[in-house]
Amino acid sequence: MMKYRMTVCLFTVFLVYGQSGSLNSAYKGNLILQLGFSSNYFMNSTLKMKGSAYDFQLDHVKMTQPSLGLPKPDFGDVTNTQYKLKIGYNIKRGILLSLGLDNIKYTLPNQILTLNGRVDQNYDQIGGLSGFFNQTQLNMDTLGFGFDVSSAKYIHMELDLVQNLFRTSKRNFVLNAVYGLGAGLVHSNAKFDFGSAFYENGISGLSGVGAHANAGLRFEFFKYFFIQPNLSGGLLFQKSLKMDVSEANKVANHNLIFGQTSILCGTILYLNKKKNCDCPHF
């Protein structure tokens, strides 16, 4: 009788661990941690600037990231690069809910600006810009004008679907497709150089909201580690970029459409991994 019970228990262990208990990154209860670096591309946009001595808008503005291509990570100062952080939890099999942080940087390069609005007389002591403007084209070289967002921290919630494309029999290598949608808040550090006001340090604060779509391929190795090349696209609706800490009404309004490529590395923690044998009792 004892041998019979032992045989049944061992057979049950085989069924649990050999089949339903196998480690699977898409199972409910798994925790995903990842870090990566990104490169961003921006569509032409409209930049509105408002202060006590000016109220104007710049049309068809081209923004660029500070460096070309995929920026090299600066591990000595991670805040000085475009990074991505994410922690996710599989709420159901194949459904990943995560909290993420994207650090996006962009600046206004030298270009021809199309200006509409007004600038009060004697305000611009560098370029001498004053009066009313209607579709006036001006070269940035002559204006002493600069705009830079050294850090737009996009803090968002994201819901992803995880779909298996390939796996080996022991799951030492797995390929999953990951795609979904997200939305959240934007906290920016911006610097605006115009007239006689030149700020060495930007002014930071909550500037607006964002939304994005996301798609990637997750290459998983030995059940616990993965590399994920990723494509994203989204919008940043920034209604109150602060320009001057001493003057609250100096703000910028900037809605920006962006595309993003990134490389992510991460690990999978199996929180619901079964440890005990649920053997039948006789």
C-alpha positions in Angstrom: 0.0 0.0 0.0 2.9 2.4 0.9 4.6 1.7 -2.5 1.3 2.4 -4.3 0.9 5.8 -2.5 4.6 6.7 -3.3 4.1 5.8 -7.0 1.0 8.0 -7.3 2.7 10.9 -5.6 5.7 10.7 -7.8 3.5 10.5 -10.9 1.6 13.6 -9.7 4.9 15.5 -9.2 5.8 14.7 -12.8 2.5 16.0 -14.1 2.6 19.2 -12.1 6.3 20.1 -12.8 6.7 18.5 -16.2 3.6 20.2 -17.7 1.6 22.9 -16.0 4.4 23.8 -13.5 7.0 24.6 -16.2 8.4 28.1 -16.0 6.7 30.3 -18.5 7.3 34.0 -18.8 3.7 34.7 -19.9 2.1 33.0 -16.8 0.1 35.0 -14.3 2.0 36.2 -11.3 5.4 36.8 -13.0 7.3 40.0 -12.3 9.3 41.7 -15.1 12.1 44.2 -14.5 13.9 45.9 -17.4 16.2 48.8 -18.2 17.1 50.2 -21.6 18.3 53.1 -23.7 16.4 54.8 -26.5 16.8 57.0 -29.6 13.9 59.4 -30.4 12.7 61.1 -33.5 10.2 64.0 -33.6 7.7 65.3 -36.2 7.5 69.0 -36.9 5.5 70.8 -34.2 4.2 74.1 -33.0 5.9 75.9 -30.0 3.9 78.6 -28.2 5.8 81.0 -25.9 4.1 83.3 -23.5 5.4 85.9 -21.0 4.7 89.4 -19.7 6.7 90.9 -22.6 5.9 88.5 -25.4 3.3 86.2 -26.8 4.2 84.3 -30.0 4.2 81.0 -31.7 6.7 79.2 -33.9 5.3 77.0 -36.6 6.8 73.9 -38.3 9.5 73.6 -35.7 12.0 70.7 -36.0 13.2 69.2 -32.8 16.1 66.8 -32.4 17.6 64.8 -29.7 21.0 66.0 -28.4 23.0 63.1 -30.0 22.5 61.3 -33.3 21.4 57.7 -33.4 21.2 55.4 -30.4 22.9 57.4 -27.6 25.8 55.6 -25.8 24.8 55.0 -22.2 26.6 57.1 -19.6 26.8 54.7 -16.6 28.6 57.4 -14.6 25.6 59.6 -14.9 22.5 57.7 -16.1 20.3 60.9 -15.8 22.4 62.4 -18.6 21.1 59.9 -21.2 17.8 58.8 -22.7 16.9 55.8 -20.6 13.8 53.6 -20.0 12.8 51.8 -16.8 9.9 49.5 -16.4 8.5 47.1 -13.8 5.6 44.8 -14.9 3.4 42.2 -13.5 1.4 39.5 -15.4 -2.1 40.0 -14.1 -3.3 37.1 -16.4 -1.5 34.7 -18.7 -0.2 36.8 -21.6 -1.4 40.2 -20.1 1.3 42.4 -18.6 0.5 45.5 -16.6 3.5 47.8 -16.0 4.7 51.1 -14.6 7.4 52.8 -16.8 9.6 55.8 -16.9 11.0 57.2 -20.1 13.6 60.0 -19.9 13.4 61.9 -23.2 15.6 64.8 -24.3 15.2 67.2 -27.2 16.4 70.6 -28.3 15.8 73.2 -30.9 18.6 73.1 -33.5 19.6 76.0 -35.8 16.9 76.6 -38.4 14.6 79.1 -40.1 11.7 79.9 -37.8 8.2 81.0 -38.8 7.0 83.5 -36.2 3.5 84.8 -35.4 2.7 87.1 -32.5 4.3 90.0 -30.6 7.4 90.9 -28.7 7.5 94.1 -26.7 10.0 96.9 -27.6 13.3 96.8 -25.8 12.8 93.3 -24.4 15.1 91.5 -26.8 18.4 93.1 -26.1 20.4 90.4 -27.9 18.7 90.1 -31.3 16.6 93.3 -31.3 13.4 91.5 -32.0 10.2 93.6 -31.4 6.8 94.4 -32.8 4.1 92.2 -34.3 4.8 89.3 -36.7 2.7 87.4 -39.2 4.3 84.4 -40.8 7.6 86.1 -40.5 10.6 83.9 -41.3 13.7 84.5 -39.2 17.0 82.7 -38.9 17.9 81.5 -35.4 21.5 82.8 -35.9 20.3 86.3 -35.8 17.9 86.0 -32.8 20.0 84.8 -29.8 17.1 82.3 -29.3 17.3 78.9 -27.7 15.0 76.2 -26.4 16.0 73.0 -24.8 14.3 70.2 -22.8 17.1 68.5 -21.0 14.7 65.9 -19.4 11.1 65.1 -20.2 10.3 62.3 -17.8 7.3 60.4 -19.1 5.8 58.4 -16.2 3.2 56.0 -17.5 1.1 52.9 -17.0 1.1 50.4 -19.8 -1.0 47.3 -20.7 0.8 44.8 -23.0 -0.1 41.5 -24.6 2.6 38.8 -24.6 2.3 36.4 -27.5 4.6 33.4 -27.9 6.2 33.0 -31.3 8.8 30.3 -30.7 10.2 28.2 -27.8 12.5 25.2 -27.3 11.2 22.1 -25.6 12.9 23.1 -22.3 12.3 26.8 -22.7 15.9 27.7 -22.6 15.2 30.0 -25.5 11.8 31.7 -26.0 10.7 34.4 -28.5 7.7 36.5 -27.5 6.0 39.4 -29.2 5.1 42.2 -26.8 2.7 45.0 -27.8 0.4 47.4 -26.1 -0.8 50.9 -25.2 0.1 53.3 -22.4 -0.6 56.8 -20.9 0.7 58.9 -18.1 2.2 62.2 -16.9 5.1 64.3 -18.1 7.5 66.1 -15.8 10.0 68.3 -17.7 13.1 70.3 -17.2 13.2 73.1 -19.8 15.5 76.0 -20.6 14.5 79.0 -22.8 17.1 81.6 -23.9 15.5 84.8 -25.3 15.9 88.5 -24.9 18.1 89.2 -21.9 17.2 86.0 -20.0 19.7 83.2 -20.3 19.3 80.4 -17.9 22.2 78.1 -17.1 19.8 75.6 -15.4 16.4 74.7 -16.6 13.1 75.1 -14.7 11.5 71.8 -13.8 7.8 70.9 -13.1 4.8 68.9 -14.1 4.2 69.9 -17.8 1.4 67.8 -19.2 0.3 64.3 -20.2 1.3 61.7 -22.8 0.1 58.6 -24.6 1.9 55.9 -26.7 1.8 52.6 -28.5 4.5 50.0 -28.1 5.7 46.8 -30.0 8.8 44.7 -29.5 10.3 41.2 -29.7 11.5 39.6 -26.4 14.4 37.2 -26.8 14.4 35.1 -23.5 17.5 33.1 -22.5 17.6 30.3 -19.8 14.1 31.3 -18.5 15.2 34.3 -16.5 16.9 36.9 -18.8 15.9 38.7 -21.9 16.8 41.3 -24.5 14.1 43.2 -26.2 14.5 45.5 -29.3 11.5 47.8 -29.2 9.6 50.4 -31.3 7.3 53.0 -29.8 5.4 56.0 -31.0 3.3 58.6 -29.1 2.4 62.1 -28.2 3.4 64.5 -25.4 0.8 67.1 -24.6 2.8 69.7 -22.7 0.6 72.7 -21.8 2.7 74.3 -19.1 6.4 74.1 -19.6 7.8 76.4 -17.0 10.3 79.0 -18.3 11.1 81.2 -15.3 11.1 80.3 -11.6 10.6 84.0 -10.7 7.7 84.6 -13.1 4.9 82.1 -13.2 3.2 83.4 -16.4 6.3 82.6 -18.5 5.3 79.2 -19.9 5.6 77.3 -23.2 2.9 75.1 -24.8 4.3 72.3 -26.9 2.5 69.2 -28.3 5.0 66.8 -29.7 4.7 63.6 -31.7 7.6 61.2 -31.3 8.9 57.9 -32.6 11.3 55.8 -30.6 13.7 52.9 -31.0 15.2 51.2 -28.0 17.1 48.2 -26.7 16.0 46.8 -23.3 17.5 44.2 -21.0 15.7 42.6 -18.2 14.9 39.7 -15.9 11.8 37.6 -15.1 10.9 36.7 -11.5 8.6 33.7 -11.1 6.6 34.7 -8.0 4.0 32.0 -8.4 6.5 29.2 -8.9 5.2 26.0 -7.3 7.4 24.6 -4.6 5.3 22.0 -2.9 3.8 18.7 -4.1 0.0 18.7 -4.0 0.0 14.9 -3.6 -3.4 13.2 -3.1 -4.2 11.9 0.4 -5.4 8.4 0.8 
